[in-house]
């Protein structure tokens, strides 16, 4: 009798779980159908990014070729042959030609002068003070932090500070692992790759984890030890938002003692972003019509209502790419396209790009609304399912 009662309870719970799973499956199907309908209303039958269909049958398609293993390089070919260091004056000219970044240019030129005089004093057997070359870059996304880090790595090699002058860029995911003991190994491998150059850690404040099971501190400890062990062969640059980076550096005495050079990257002005767009167009052999130039400037102003979400120069790059798509869609409808046509970006192209932006924003909002509605419905059904009566025949008495 007792075993029959236990079996009854087990069957009762299984029945309730099956009801909940069925309800969740129905909700999931409704959500997917709604998302597809929204996409079709906004984009039609061929949404952006959808691969073109092919009429080939599986039998007509060629089988993928198995890649042949490459022959092992000879020992003398495995050693990387480095190009000669770049001329420091050429690097300074390249730096000074960048759009905006006036404060950064001044700080970098000051650092170049300091390092140059430091080395001259060493050559003349004069006393020198210890000089930290590790840096903290602060500012919003798209303000040129990675670009300046690349130039700094080349400058340090030109000045004879670093042997290779390459840049290794990582974030938290490139340093921190998921289990005890793995983070130190993962971080050490990245550091080994960066030796002779610059290790650039973007959004470094994310290493400062708050939970007990977070291994970001292990990455920080490994990094600090490497900075001490390889002080003549490694430069570390950490980057991120202003307040978060200050909190990160001041959270650890080791970080405070090694990072004392701060470079703040201001947001680009509208004029600077318009100049960046012009530069991208010029490099790509495009040009704006007169009415297109004013429309492009207004496009940047409207898109830059939030400098963080727009992304400064990163946002300008996105605008540039959307303009190329709009121009290509316009020219594809013409039977006769001249060389001049291929170069011109018109006000109509800019308007088309803006309309595409509006559709993308509308689709994103609709999707977020559906997800929120689904989450609320699931929560309600889960609460209701606890009170759903389950009718099962009582267990029969054992004979």
BAKETOR-866766 format. One record per residue (C-alpha): residue number from 1; z, x, y. Coordinates in nm, 3 decimals. Each point is the difference from the previous one (the first is absolute). Layout:
N
(NUM; (Z; X; Y))
...
END
This chain:
399
(1; (0.000; 0.000; 0.000))
(2; (0.084; 0.283; 0.242))
(3; (-0.336; 0.176; -0.061))
(4; (-0.186; -0.325; 0.071))
(5; (0.182; -0.039; 0.332))
(6; (-0.089; 0.354; 0.104))
(7; (-0.364; -0.064; -0.092))
(8; (0.008; -0.317; 0.208))
(9; (0.121; 0.188; 0.310))
(10; (-0.262; 0.273; -0.048))
(11; (-0.279; -0.256; -0.025))
(12; (0.137; -0.176; 0.308))
(13; (-0.013; 0.318; 0.209))
(14; (-0.349; 0.091; -0.126))
(15; (-0.121; -0.346; 0.098))
(16; (0.137; 0.038; 0.354))
(17; (-0.156; 0.348; 0.038))
(18; (-0.333; -0.139; -0.118))
(19; (0.015; -0.274; 0.267))
(20; (0.067; 0.257; 0.275))
(21; (-0.282; 0.228; -0.122))
(22; (-0.244; -0.294; -0.002))
(23; (0.099; -0.093; 0.357))
(24; (-0.047; 0.358; 0.121))
(25; (-0.343; 0.021; -0.168))
(26; (-0.111; -0.318; 0.181))
(27; (0.123; 0.137; 0.335))
(28; (-0.181; 0.333; -0.058))
(29; (-0.325; -0.182; -0.078))
(30; (0.028; -0.212; 0.315))
(31; (0.066; 0.307; 0.218))
(32; (-0.300; 0.192; -0.139))
(33; (-0.229; -0.301; 0.047))
(34; (0.117; -0.043; 0.361))
(35; (-0.054; 0.370; 0.077))
(36; (-0.352; -0.014; -0.143))
(37; (-0.078; -0.311; 0.206))
(38; (0.124; 0.168; 0.319))
(39; (-0.210; 0.308; -0.073))
(40; (-0.312; -0.211; -0.061))
(41; (0.057; -0.196; 0.323))
(42; (0.034; 0.322; 0.202))
(43; (-0.251; 0.231; -0.167))
(44; (-0.233; -0.220; -0.202))
(45; (-0.104; 0.092; -0.353))
(46; (-0.016; 0.377; 0.069))
(47; (0.330; 0.123; 0.147))
(48; (0.021; 0.357; 0.138))
(49; (0.058; 0.256; -0.271))
(50; (-0.133; -0.224; -0.282))
(51; (-0.231; 0.207; -0.225))
(52; (-0.358; -0.117; -0.026))
(53; (-0.082; -0.183; -0.323))
(54; (-0.250; 0.157; -0.235))
(55; (-0.246; -0.173; -0.229))
(56; (0.024; 0.272; -0.264))
(57; (0.144; -0.096; -0.335))
(58; (0.262; 0.222; -0.162))
(59; (-0.272; 0.126; -0.238))
(60; (-0.222; 0.104; 0.295))
(61; (0.266; 0.200; 0.172))
(62; (0.006; 0.371; -0.069))
(63; (0.312; 0.123; -0.172))
(64; (0.223; 0.221; 0.210))
(65; (-0.065; 0.364; -0.055))
(66; (0.287; 0.202; -0.133))
(67; (0.076; 0.280; 0.252))
(68; (-0.051; 0.342; -0.143))
(69; (0.294; 0.237; 0.025))
(70; (-0.049; 0.269; 0.261))
(71; (0.001; 0.357; -0.110))
(72; (0.312; 0.190; 0.090))
(73; (-0.041; 0.215; 0.307))
(74; (0.013; 0.373; -0.038))
(75; (0.332; 0.157; 0.101))
(76; (-0.152; 0.163; 0.305))
(77; (-0.148; -0.335; 0.111))
(78; (0.328; -0.189; -0.028))
(79; (0.160; 0.183; 0.293))
(80; (-0.069; -0.193; 0.320))
(81; (-0.192; 0.202; 0.254))
(82; (0.128; -0.083; 0.348))
(83; (-0.223; 0.002; 0.309))
(84; (0.104; 0.228; 0.285))
(85; (0.255; -0.140; 0.248))
(86; (-0.147; -0.198; 0.289))
(87; (0.003; 0.134; 0.353))
(88; (0.308; -0.126; 0.183))
(89; (-0.193; -0.056; 0.324))
(90; (-0.249; -0.222; -0.184))
(91; (0.288; -0.201; -0.147))
(92; (0.163; -0.039; 0.341))
(93; (-0.333; -0.122; 0.142))
(94; (-0.031; -0.253; -0.284))
(95; (0.354; -0.120; 0.069))
(96; (-0.057; -0.039; 0.374))
(97; (-0.321; -0.200; -0.056))
(98; (0.189; -0.276; -0.183))
(99; (0.024; -0.334; 0.181))
(100; (0.345; -0.065; 0.144))
(101; (0.306; 0.177; -0.151))
(102; (0.070; 0.191; 0.323))
(103; (0.367; 0.054; -0.081))
(104; (-0.080; 0.115; -0.354))
(105; (-0.262; 0.246; 0.124))
(106; (0.252; 0.154; 0.237))
(107; (0.265; 0.037; -0.272))
(108; (-0.243; 0.152; -0.249))
(109; (-0.130; 0.249; 0.257))
(110; (0.361; 0.094; 0.082))
(111; (0.065; 0.057; -0.370))
(112; (-0.312; 0.216; -0.036))
(113; (0.113; 0.217; 0.291))
(114; (0.352; 0.030; -0.143))
(115; (-0.126; 0.108; -0.342))
(116; (-0.246; 0.247; 0.152))
(117; (0.270; 0.171; 0.209))
(118; (0.242; -0.010; -0.294))
(119; (-0.244; 0.195; -0.216))
(120; (-0.073; 0.247; 0.281))
(121; (0.373; 0.075; 0.035))
(122; (0.021; 0.060; -0.374))
(123; (-0.294; 0.241; 0.019))
(124; (0.176; 0.190; 0.277))
(125; (0.331; 0.023; -0.189))
(126; (0.179; -0.232; 0.243))
(127; (0.266; -0.251; -0.095))
(128; (-0.113; -0.355; -0.069))
(129; (0.188; -0.325; -0.039))
(130; (-0.046; -0.224; -0.301))
(131; (-0.263; -0.263; 0.072))
(132; (-0.037; -0.318; -0.204))
(133; (-0.357; -0.116; -0.048))
(134; (0.087; -0.321; -0.182))
(135; (-0.063; -0.308; 0.213))
(136; (0.077; -0.371; 0.036))
(137; (-0.287; -0.224; 0.112))
(138; (0.105; -0.339; 0.137))
(139; (-0.209; -0.294; 0.114))
(140; (-0.188; -0.309; -0.112))
(141; (-0.276; 0.006; -0.264))
(142; (-0.342; 0.118; 0.109))
(143; (0.121; 0.224; 0.285))
(144; (-0.142; 0.324; -0.145))
(145; (0.295; 0.140; -0.197))
(146; (-0.198; 0.089; -0.314))
(147; (-0.288; 0.138; 0.208))
(148; (0.233; 0.233; 0.192))
(149; (0.169; 0.105; -0.326))
(150; (-0.338; 0.112; -0.135))
(151; (-0.071; 0.199; 0.315))
(152; (0.349; 0.156; -0.012))
(153; (-0.057; 0.123; -0.355))
(154; (-0.316; 0.178; 0.115))
(155; (0.175; 0.138; 0.309))
(156; (0.285; 0.143; -0.207))
(157; (-0.249; 0.179; -0.224))
(158; (-0.192; 0.131; 0.299))
(159; (0.324; 0.143; 0.139))
(160; (0.076; 0.169; -0.333))
(161; (0.302; -0.218; -0.083))
(162; (-0.145; -0.175; -0.305))
(163; (-0.222; 0.151; -0.266))
(164; (-0.222; -0.300; -0.080))
(165; (0.044; -0.243; 0.289))
(166; (-0.072; -0.313; -0.204))
(167; (0.168; -0.339; 0.037))
(168; (0.167; -0.197; -0.280))
(169; (0.073; -0.359; 0.106))
(170; (0.249; -0.220; -0.188))
(171; (0.240; -0.288; 0.052))
(172; (0.307; -0.115; -0.191))
(173; (-0.203; -0.108; -0.305))
(174; (-0.137; 0.353; -0.035))
(175; (0.348; 0.154; -0.018))
(176; (0.238; -0.251; -0.159))
(177; (-0.005; -0.100; -0.368))
(178; (0.169; -0.289; -0.174))
(179; (0.246; 0.178; -0.226))
(180; (0.278; 0.256; 0.027))
(181; (-0.129; 0.357; -0.001))
(182; (-0.367; -0.086; 0.052))
(183; (0.006; 0.003; 0.382))
(184; (0.088; 0.369; 0.026))
(185; (-0.288; 0.088; -0.232))
(186; (-0.245; -0.224; 0.188))
(187; (0.105; 0.133; 0.341))
(188; (-0.012; 0.361; -0.120))
(189; (-0.359; -0.048; -0.120))
(190; (-0.105; -0.127; 0.344))
(191; (0.177; 0.290; 0.170))
(192; (-0.172; 0.249; -0.232))
(193; (-0.335; -0.149; 0.099))
(194; (0.086; 0.032; 0.370))
(195; (0.112; 0.365; -0.009))
(196; (-0.200; 0.205; 0.247))
(197; (-0.066; -0.309; 0.212))
(198; (0.157; -0.307; 0.157))
(199; (0.176; -0.281; -0.187))
(200; (-0.041; -0.322; 0.203))
(201; (0.236; -0.282; -0.102))
(202; (-0.098; -0.332; 0.158))
(203; (0.266; -0.270; 0.044))
(204; (0.258; 0.258; -0.106))
(205; (0.287; -0.230; 0.099))
(206; (-0.070; -0.196; -0.320))
(207; (0.154; 0.288; -0.197))
(208; (0.340; -0.094; 0.140))
(209; (0.077; -0.264; -0.262))
(210; (0.301; -0.229; 0.027))
(211; (0.072; -0.095; -0.361))
(212; (0.190; 0.210; -0.251))
(213; (-0.297; 0.005; -0.238))
(214; (-0.243; 0.125; 0.265))
(215; (-0.130; 0.352; -0.063))
(216; (-0.121; 0.074; 0.353))
(217; (0.299; 0.227; 0.061))
(218; (-0.103; 0.209; -0.300))
(219; (-0.341; 0.051; 0.164))
(220; (0.170; 0.100; 0.328))
(221; (0.226; 0.252; -0.175))
(222; (-0.296; 0.152; -0.186))
(223; (-0.198; 0.020; 0.325))
(224; (0.282; 0.169; 0.193))
(225; (0.041; 0.265; -0.270))
(226; (-0.375; 0.070; -0.001))
(227; (-0.003; 0.033; 0.380))
(228; (0.269; 0.266; -0.032))
(229; (-0.162; 0.180; -0.296))
(230; (-0.350; 0.000; 0.153))
(231; (0.079; 0.032; 0.368))
(232; (-0.291; 0.243; 0.049))
(233; (-0.256; -0.194; -0.201))
(234; (0.059; -0.369; 0.068))
(235; (0.007; -0.222; 0.307))
(236; (0.121; -0.360; -0.032))
(237; (-0.092; -0.276; 0.244))
(238; (0.169; -0.339; -0.036))
(239; (-0.134; -0.306; 0.180))
(240; (0.085; -0.364; 0.070))
(241; (0.125; -0.251; 0.255))
(242; (0.224; 0.126; 0.282))
(243; (0.338; -0.155; -0.074))
(244; (-0.034; 0.018; -0.377))
(245; (-0.088; 0.370; 0.008))
(246; (0.295; 0.087; 0.225))
(247; (0.234; -0.185; -0.234))
(248; (-0.155; 0.179; -0.298))
(249; (0.037; 0.349; 0.146))
(250; (0.358; -0.060; 0.117))
(251; (0.101; -0.141; -0.339))
(252; (0.011; 0.346; -0.157))
(253; (0.133; 0.327; 0.150))
(254; (-0.261; 0.195; -0.194))
(255; (-0.280; -0.197; 0.160))
(256; (0.155; 0.039; 0.347))
(257; (0.019; 0.378; -0.035))
(258; (-0.361; 0.040; -0.115))
(259; (-0.179; -0.256; 0.219))
(260; (0.062; 0.059; 0.369))
(261; (-0.353; -0.028; 0.139))
(262; (-0.102; -0.358; 0.086))
(263; (-0.345; -0.115; 0.109))
(264; (-0.031; -0.360; 0.119))
(265; (-0.341; -0.169; -0.025))
(266; (-0.057; -0.267; 0.264))
(267; (-0.218; -0.303; -0.066))
(268; (-0.358; 0.036; 0.122))
(269; (-0.091; -0.182; 0.320))
(270; (-0.284; -0.254; 0.008))
(271; (-0.224; 0.255; 0.177))
(272; (0.078; 0.260; -0.268))
(273; (-0.071; -0.243; -0.283))
(274; (-0.329; -0.099; 0.166))
(275; (-0.086; 0.372; 0.021))
(276; (0.086; 0.042; -0.370))
(277; (-0.238; -0.285; -0.085))
(278; (-0.272; 0.163; 0.211))
(279; (0.057; 0.328; -0.182))
(280; (-0.032; -0.168; -0.341))
(281; (-0.319; -0.173; 0.111))
(282; (-0.146; 0.326; 0.132))
(283; (0.080; 0.189; -0.320))
(284; (-0.165; -0.275; -0.204))
(285; (-0.308; -0.010; 0.228))
(286; (0.077; -0.348; 0.134))
(287; (0.029; -0.125; 0.356))
(288; (0.121; -0.314; 0.174))
(289; (-0.214; -0.220; 0.220))
(290; (0.134; -0.061; 0.352))
(291; (0.137; -0.344; -0.086))
(292; (0.115; 0.136; -0.335))
(293; (0.212; 0.267; 0.168))
(294; (0.204; -0.254; 0.196))
(295; (0.031; -0.225; -0.307))
(296; (0.121; 0.296; -0.209))
(297; (0.266; 0.086; 0.254))
(298; (0.124; -0.360; 0.003))
(299; (-0.002; 0.001; -0.382))
(300; (0.235; 0.300; 0.002))
(301; (0.225; -0.158; 0.263))
(302; (0.035; -0.323; -0.198))
(303; (0.049; 0.177; -0.335))
(304; (0.262; 0.230; 0.152))
(305; (0.245; -0.279; 0.083))
(306; (0.233; 0.174; -0.248))
(307; (-0.049; 0.378; 0.008))
(308; (0.182; 0.047; -0.332))
(309; (-0.209; -0.247; -0.201))
(310; (-0.323; 0.103; 0.173))
(311; (0.069; 0.365; -0.074))
(312; (-0.131; 0.177; 0.313))
(313; (-0.286; 0.234; -0.106))
(314; (0.017; -0.142; -0.352))
(315; (-0.065; -0.346; 0.144))
(316; (-0.293; 0.134; 0.203))
(317; (-0.148; 0.143; -0.318))
(318; (0.026; -0.343; -0.163))
(319; (-0.174; -0.156; 0.299))
(320; (-0.279; 0.258; -0.025))
(321; (-0.057; -0.076; -0.370))
(322; (-0.007; -0.376; 0.062))
(323; (-0.261; 0.047; 0.273))
(324; (-0.223; 0.189; -0.242))
(325; (0.027; -0.284; -0.253))
(326; (-0.084; -0.258; 0.267))
(327; (-0.302; 0.202; 0.119))
(328; (-0.124; 0.043; -0.359))
(329; (0.027; -0.375; -0.063))
(330; (-0.198; -0.072; 0.319))
(331; (-0.276; 0.252; -0.068))
(332; (-0.036; -0.110; -0.361))
(333; (-0.141; -0.330; 0.131))
(334; (-0.278; 0.177; 0.195))
(335; (-0.338; 0.080; -0.151))
(336; (-0.074; 0.290; 0.237))
(337; (0.283; 0.241; 0.086))
(338; (-0.064; 0.293; 0.233))
(339; (0.193; 0.325; 0.033))
(340; (0.147; -0.128; 0.325))
(341; (0.117; -0.317; -0.173))
(342; (0.179; 0.209; -0.263))
(343; (0.200; 0.174; 0.271))
(344; (0.099; -0.294; 0.222))
(345; (0.327; -0.192; -0.030))
(346; (-0.026; -0.323; 0.197))
(347; (0.242; -0.258; 0.138))
(348; (-0.115; -0.232; -0.281))
(349; (0.115; 0.258; -0.257))
(350; (0.341; 0.018; 0.165))
(351; (0.032; -0.379; 0.002))
(352; (-0.093; -0.014; -0.370))
(353; (0.264; 0.265; -0.081))
(354; (0.264; -0.200; 0.189))
(355; (-0.090; -0.318; -0.189))
(356; (0.040; 0.189; -0.328))
(357; (0.345; 0.113; 0.114))
(358; (0.098; -0.359; 0.076))
(359; (-0.110; -0.113; -0.347))
(360; (0.198; 0.278; -0.165))
(361; (0.312; -0.089; 0.199))
(362; (-0.040; -0.369; -0.084))
(363; (-0.042; 0.077; -0.370))
(364; (0.308; 0.223; -0.001))
(365; (0.212; -0.266; 0.171))
(366; (-0.121; -0.268; -0.241))
(367; (0.080; 0.220; -0.298))
(368; (0.348; 0.077; 0.131))
(369; (0.059; -0.372; 0.058))
(370; (-0.104; -0.081; -0.357))
(371; (0.221; 0.269; -0.145))
(372; (0.298; -0.123; 0.202))
(373; (-0.066; -0.359; -0.109))
(374; (-0.027; 0.107; -0.363))
(375; (0.325; 0.196; 0.017))
(376; (0.180; -0.304; 0.146))
(377; (-0.145; -0.227; -0.269))
(378; (0.102; 0.237; -0.279))
(379; (0.353; 0.016; 0.140))
(380; (0.020; -0.381; 0.010))
(381; (-0.136; -0.039; -0.354))
(382; (0.238; 0.261; -0.133))
(383; (0.293; -0.189; 0.151))
(384; (-0.126; -0.335; -0.132))
(385; (-0.069; 0.134; -0.348))
(386; (0.369; 0.054; -0.054))
(387; (0.049; -0.378; 0.011))
(388; (-0.302; -0.100; -0.212))
(389; (0.125; -0.200; -0.299))
(390; (-0.119; 0.141; -0.329))
(391; (-0.026; -0.248; -0.284))
(392; (0.039; 0.154; -0.341))
(393; (0.100; -0.163; -0.323))
(394; (0.354; 0.094; -0.095))
(395; (0.034; 0.224; -0.300))
(396; (0.031; -0.177; -0.329))
(397; (0.313; 0.047; -0.199))
(398; (-0.035; 0.234; -0.288))
(399; (0.019; -0.173; -0.336))
END
